[in-house]
């Protein structure tokens, strides 16, 4: 009790000290304004020529005194209002947080709406962010989907361990699926353009969260960080980011697992300018993600510093990037695995400084780059695209680059494993230098000049044609 009283005394002392400092500042500020005003009157408006009488001086003194005390009153009123607002935020925020921790599902759902109401009422960025962090934190709590709709709050299990009976008791949050679905729905509604109070500028951390229903269509994530790191999207429910805009500095789905069909059609991944020191961390990242139920990025736009699909596994049908635009400075699919039934980059455009599929494996039954533009045309001594690399990629199955355009400074297919039905018919090889040297295998590859190798464009190596299979595996080009 003494500690509490001591803390209260210290708090009141600090508060009074801060108020006294504010009052002193207000008084000094008022005196300074009065002094400047008198100086202007004296030197520029004729007060020096006609000395003011005692009555005029009294009026001026009274006006200055009234102004000073008025400033003090305003400072005191402002401080009181700010302290009252702080106290109210602490009260309503604490009440909503207690509801979210209640064992009863109805109370927890009410707590979701209460916390959202607190975020809507208090517009200060850090206060709203604090409410959002609590809602996201709930989604990151351990969750057993098979028990998500259970009315039970605990379950016991008896196990025989070397002749000794051991009873284990597992506790659950009652009907937790309803609470989690409510949180996702409330967040998504506040991220859409029609939201009365938008939360678009907040950061969202869904790392390790489990989503059974993720419908973020038309949402706008404009905070600095949006994280779905290691998130899991379960099968059988909606996973939609259709026309979602990710406008923050960092957006990451690193290690995320999608067991349902994921839809990112016409989504936009773009961020504002960042410092050069942050460019390696900025952009959209799907590194090591797994799309087990298929994915569609049809018409999606990727801009900014970096777009990373490194070591991503596309295991479901389909994997669609048709008509997508890749304009980031670096676009990388290094060591990605395309293992579904169908992969389509038809009509996509890659116009960044560097594009790489190095070490990727195209194992799908059908993979289409038909009509794709890989690289922007070089202009004068500098160009937008320095390199397009498929170095050491593996092509097993049917892969088509028909009617594609390769532009930029250099295009690298060196060290590729070509074994299947790989078509480069009607391709425009507009890059300055294109190499197919030292393939690991060269079976089933088709070019327009197959019947007449002498008509091969001069910017394509090796010469003579076709390439000779390498005896050893070449190193990846930098």
N, C-alpha and C positions, 0 to 999 in steps of 0.2 A: 504493500500500500504506500509506504514511504517513497519507494522508487517511482511509483506512478505520480505521486504528488510532486516529487522533485522534477520529473520530466515535464509535468504540466507547468510548473513554475518557470523552467527553462524556456518552454515554448512561448509562454506569455511574455517573458522578458525579451526574447528575440523578436516577437511580434511588435512589442512596444518600441524597441530600439529601431526596427525598420520603419515604423510609423513616424517616430521622432525625426529620423534622417529625412524621410520624405517631406515632413513639414518644414524642416530647416531649409531644404532645397527649394521648396515652394516660396518661403519667405525671401531667401536670397535672390531667387529668380524675379520675384515681384519688385524688390528693391532695385535690381539691375535694370528692369524695364522702366521703372520710374526715373532712375538716373539717366538713362539714355533719352527718355522723353524730355526731361528737363534740359539736358544738354542741347537737343535739337531746337527746343523752344528758345533757349538762350542765345544760341549762335546763328540760327538761320531764320527764325520767325519773328525777330524784333524784340524779344524780351529784354535784351541787353540795353536797347535804346530807351525803353520805358520800364523803370524798375517797378515790380509788382508791389502793391500795398499789403498790409497785414491781413486783410480779409481774403485777398487772392491767395496768399500763402496758406492760410488756414484751409481754404477750399481744396487746394492741391494736396495738402497733407491728409485731409480726410479722404480724398479720392484714392490716394496711394494706400492708405491704411485699409480702406474697404476692399481694394483689389487684392492686397496681400492676404487678408482674412478669407476672402472668397476663394483664393487659390488653395489655402489650407483646407477649407471646407470641401472643395472638390477632391483633393488628395485623400482626405479621410473617407469620403463617400465611396471613392473608387476602391480603396483598400478594403472597406467593409464588404462591398459588393463582390470583389474577387475572392475574399475569404469565405463568404457565404456560398459562392459557386463551387469552390473547392470542397467545402463541407458537404454540399448536396451531392456532388459527383461521388465522393467517397461513400456516402450513404446508399445511393441507388446502385452504384457499381457493386458494392459488397452484398447488397440484397440479391441482385441478379446472380452473382457468383455462387451464393449459398443455394439458390434454387437449382443451378446446374449440377450441384453436388448432391442433391437430394436423392434418396433411394427410389422414390416414387416417380414413375415415368411421366405422369401428368404434370408434376411440379417441375421436372427437368425441361419439358417442352415449353412450359410457361417461362422458365428461366431463359430459354433461347430468345423468345420474343422480348423479354425484359431487357436482356443484354443488347439486343438490336435497337430497342428504344433508347437506351442510354447512349449508344453510338450516334443515333440520329439527333438526339437532343443537344449533345455537346459537340460543337463544331471544331473545337481545337484539335489539331491534327494528332497530337500525341495521345489525347484522351480517346479519340475514335480508334486509333491504332491499338490502344490497350484493350478495348472491347473486342476488336477483330482478332487479336492474338489469343484471347480466351476462347473464342469460338473455334478458331483453327486448332488450338491446343486440345480441345475436347476431341476433335477428329483424329488427333495423333495418339490418343490413349489406346492401350492394347484392346483389341476387339476380336471376338470369335464370331465370324459370320453365321456359323451353324446354330449359335445360341442367340442370334440377334433378335428373334421374335419370341423368345422364351419369356414366360411369366415368372419363371423361377429366379430367385436371387442367389441361390447357391446349389451346388451339386456335390455329393460325396462319392468317392470311389475307393473300394477296398482292394488292396493289392497284397499278394503273398510274396514276401521277400525273404528267401532262405529260411522258410518255416515260420517267419514272423509276420503277423498280419499288420499291415500299415493302412490306415485310413486317411485319404487325402480329401480336403474340402476345397472346392473351387467356388469363388464368388463371382457373380455377374451383375451387371447393371440391367435391371428389368426392362424388357422391350427396348433395348438400346437402338435397334434399327430405326424406330420411329423418331427418336431424338436426332440421330445422325442425319437422316433424310431431311428433317426440318432445318438443321443447320445449313446443309448444302443448298437447300432451296432458298432460304433467307439470304445467304451470301450471294447467290446467283441473281436474285431479284434486285439486290442493291448494286450490282455491277452492270446492269443493263441501262441503256440511254434513257429509258422512260422512268427510271427510279426517281422518286420524289427527293430522296436524300442519297446521292450516290457515294459509294465507298471506293470509287475507282482509283483514287490516289494512294490508297493504303497498300502496304506490303502484305503478301499472303504466303504463309509457310504451311504447306500441306505435306511436308516430308514424312514418309512412313505411314501416311494415312491410308485407310482402306475405304474405297468408294464402291458402294453397291448401285448407286444411281447418281451419275455425274452429268448433269445437263447444264452446261455453261454456254448454251447458244446465245450469240449476240452480246456476250459479256465483254467488258473492257477492263483489262488489267493494266493500269498506268502507274502503279507504284514502282519503286526502284527495283525491288526483288519479288519475283513470283516463283515459288519453289513447289514442285511436285516430286522432289527427289525420293526415289525408292517407293513411291506411292503404288498402290495396287488397285486396279480397276477390275472388279469381279465380273464373271460371265453372267449372262442372262438379263442384264439391265442396260440402260442407256449410257453410252459414253460419247457425249457430243460437245465439241468445241466449234461447231459450225459458225462461221462468220465472227468468231471471237477475235478481238484485237489485243495483242500483247505488246504494249507500248513502253514497258519499263526497260531499265538498263540490262537486267539479267532475268532470263526466263529459263528454267531448267526442269526437264523431265528425266534427268539422269537416273538410270537404273529402274525406271518405272516399268511395271508389268501390266499389260493390257490383255485381259482374257476375253473381253468382248470386242466386237467391231468398234473401232474408234474413228470418229468422223471429225476431221479438221478442214472440211471443205470451205474454201474462200476465207480461211483464217489469215490474219495479218500478224507477222512477227517483225516489228520495227521498233527501234529505240532512238531517242535523241542522241545528239553528239556526246561522246564521252572523252575523257582524257586519254592520252596515248598510253599512260601507265595502266589503265583499266581495260584496254581493248582486248587483252587476252581472256578476261573473265566476262566481258559483255557479250550479249547476243542470246540466241536460242540454242539450247543444248538438249539433245536426246541421247547422248552417249550411253551405251550399254543398256538401252531400253529394249523391251521385248514386246512385239506385237503378235500375240498368239491367236487373235481372232480376226485379223485383217485390219487394215487402216486405209483411210482415204484423205489425202491432202489435195484433192482436185481444186485447182484455181487458187491455192494458197500463195501468199507472198512472203518471202523471206528477205529482209533487208537489215542493214546495220553492219556491225563489225564482223560477226561470225555466225554461221549456222552449222551445227555439229550433229551428225548422225553416226559418229564413230562407233564401231563394234555393235551396232544395232542388229537385232535379229527380227526379220520379217518372216514369221512362220505361218501366218494364216493367209486366207484368200479373201480379198485381193490386197495388194500393196499398190496404191494408185497415187501418182504425183502428176497426173495429166494436167497440162496447161498451167502448171505451177511456175512461179517466177522466183528464181534464186539470184538475188542481187547483192547479197552480203559480200564484203571484201573477201572472206574465206568461206567456202562451202565444202564440207568434208563428209564423205561417206566411207572413210578408210576402214577396211576390214569389216564392212557391213556384210551380213548374210541374208541373201534374198532366197528364201527356201519355200515360199508358198506356191500355189498353182499358177498365179498370174501376177506379173509386175508390169506397171505401165508408167513410163515417163513421157508418153506421147504428147508432143506439142509443148513440152516444158522449155524454159529458157534459163540458162546459167550465164550470167553476165558479170560476175565478180572478178576480182584480181586473180584469184586462185580457186580452182575447182579440182577436187581429188576424189576418186573412187579407188585409190591404190589399195591393193590387197583384198578387194571385195570379192565375194563369191556369188555368182549368179547361177543358182541351182534350180530355179523355177522351171516349170514346164514351158512357160512362155514369158519372155521379157522383152518389152518393146521400148526402144528409144526413137521410134519413128517420128520424123519431123521435129525432133528436139534440136535446140540450138545450144551448143556447148562452147561458150566463149564469145566475147565481144570483139569486134574488128579492131585491130591495131591501127592507131592514127599517128602519123609522123614517127618521131623517135620514142614516144611513150604510148602505152595502150592500156585499156581497162583490164584485159585478161592477159596475165603473164604465162599461166600454165594451166592446162587441163590434163590430169593424170589418171590413167587406168593401169598404171604400172603393177605388174604381178597379179592382176585380177584373173579370176577363173570363170570361164564361160562353159557351163555344161548344160546342155539342153538347147532350146530354141531361143536365140537372142537376135533381135533385129535393130539395126541402126539405119534402116531405109529412110532416105530423104532427110537425114540429119545434116546439120551444119556444124563443122568444127572450125572455130576461128581463134584469134589470139596469136601469141608469139610461138608457143610450142604445145604440141599434143603428144602424150606419151602412152603407148601401149606396150612398151618394152617388158619382156619377161612374162607376158600373158600366157595363160593355159587355155588354148582354144580347142575345145573338143565337143562337137555337137553340130548344130546348124546355126552358124553365125553369119548374118548378112550385113554387108556394107554397100548394098546396091543404091545407086543414085545419090550417094553421099557427096556433099560439097566440102572438100578438104581445103579450106581457105586460110588455115593457119600458116605461119611462116615455115615451121618445121614440124613434121609428124613422123614418129618412129614406131615401127613394129619389130624392132630388132630383138634377137635372142628369145624367141618364144619357147616356153617349156613344152608346148604341144601345138600342132597346126593341122587340125583335122576339121573338115566341114566349113571352112571359111570362104566366103564368096565376095568378090569385087567385080566391078564393071569391066576391068581389064584382064580378067582371068584368061580369056582366050588370046589376048595379045598383050603380054607384059610390057612391051615397049611403049605402050600408051599410058603407062602409069605416070601420074604427075611427078615432076622433079622434086617437089618439096617433101615427098614421102620416101623414107628409107626403111629397109636397106635396098641397095642395088648390087647385084641382080635380085630379081623377084622370082619366086616367093621367098620369105625369110627361112633361114636355116635354123632348125631346132637346136637350142643350146644344150651343151653337154652338162653344164652345171647351172644352178639357179642364180641369175644375176641379182645384184643388190637393188633395193628400191631407189629410184631416183629421188634426189632431194627436191 
